[in-house]
Amino acid sequence: TSSLHRDYSFSQHTPAQHVTSVLLNGLNFAALSRSLHLFFGGKRKSGWILGTEPKPATNDSKYKQWNIENCTILGWIFNSMEDHIYNIFLYHVVHGL
């Protein structure tokens, strides 16, 4: 992506940003899923949820930016979970990176 087409607005968001006031508690997945879908759609990041945003190879020049965005998105998701759910997912996602 050339610097003229880069989405600089995305870099202004932090992983600590709250997506919704309702946290995933194990019983409200449908509501939280809809909130996340709307939030990510507004950020033009639905591809991460839908699985259509491919992960570039680590030697690809796009990998560094993809990884930054992926970590930010994971932060948004983690900040949408109650602590007991967060601890389960954090362990699995960190080992999956």
CORSULSUL-V871615 format. One line per field, one symbol per residue. ss: DSSP state (H for helix, E for strand, L for the rest). burial: + if it has 24 or more other C-alpha atoms within 12 Angstrom, else -. Layout:
ss->???
burial->???
//
This chain:
ss->LLLLLLLHHHHHLLLLLLLLLLLELLLLHHHHHHHHHHHHHHLLLHHHHHLLLLLLLLLLLLHHHHHHHHHHHHHHHHLLELHHHHHHHHHHHHHHL
burial->------------------++--++-------++-+++-++--+-+--++----------------+--+++++++++++++----+-----------
//
